[in-house]
């Protein structure tokens, strides 16, 4: 991204002159105060909002000029994890995790083995037919991770995935994301939990008032 | 790849595509309201069917009578020839005064009148059989001819003969009423689906975030509208049978035989089309708003 700028219709400038490169396979923490532009940057990376000016290339696609169909393609190759999980509480864990595959046209009979496999990975294989409300906050976040990884995305965007979790559960969530990253998935994670960087080091991109305030590798 | 059996208790209702969303109380209420509206449309068209058959049962036998005062008896021959010259008049018959008096006495069921005395007071009467009562200028021609020779047309009979005009106007009104009902039903279904859409806004938003195509997001709701409309149509058709049972026998005495089956497909498909249209209206502006700070 070069000289990236985002101004919302309300007039608020979320990002201003941001120039940054994130390579395939990196684990990147986006840090900064509330309103620094972390969530806006993540939104732009999956086409939720378009840059007002500047250049943003995501997965070889110019996000300013991309058609709706290209944006859909990007979203199919991107796993998104939200702070509030965005799980469907009227649907089972299976239905929640299967949703990205369903969107991509998978047949129902192929879904179950794949969903079971990713739930096994996050340690929830016995909760396949449970409803999210029966799960703890940490389990719900693990379901959200399972949903994000189920379609084998090239990139995972995580918007404060540990925000509502206790330290131990947050560490476990980070373990999963780190593990996915080791398997080649690019992970970009907005967070306030700076203490996690000690146990799970990575590249840190610091934003302040919509601008780049720091970019370093934390070991 | 191993295939796994879904447990019996579990009903996988994956959202999107050709999967119907679950029916709730809003949908059932909408189905009832649309069913009542479609039933009213069905009753309206049954009424049209009844009117058509009833009119058809006696319209073929209708005759127009033209009267000529006995003081103008000299014009009778010319009037008869003039009436016979009208192309849509099949035949002209001079009714004798005795026959007219006899008929009138029968009609008055005795009445205590002297038939000879009555015959003297009756005008000269011509009975016209028509070959095409729908012809545009036929009745104007008959009136003109009668007036030219001092005669007079029985206007009540003319009105009866022209009842098909009224029927076709009533038919247009029935179409208009059906159209208004269809729009109202589409709006009712649209409103119901709108509530469902609002209730499931998170799900729709999530599907879009995952890269779902618009047809994938909207199809379940359009299917729901279609099923709702078609269900209401079939229910409305079933509810027409009690009407048939209630009045069918009485209508038979008027040589009217109601055919309910003919309304099944129009109500079924009409309901489905109206439901789909309502769903299209409802889903036309489903926007997942993200571009706000």
Interface residues (C-beta under 8 A of the other chain):
Chain A: X8 X9 X10 X12 X14 X43 X46 X48 X49 X50 X71 X72 X73 X74 X75 X76 X80 X86 X88 X91 X92 X94 X95 X98 X99 X100 X102 X103 X104 X108 X109 X110 X111 X112 X113 X116 X129
Chain B: X1 X2 X3 X4 X6 X7 X9 X10 X12 X13 X14 X15 X16 X17 X202 X203 X206 X207 X208 X209 X210 X211 X212 X213 X216 X290 X291 X292 X293
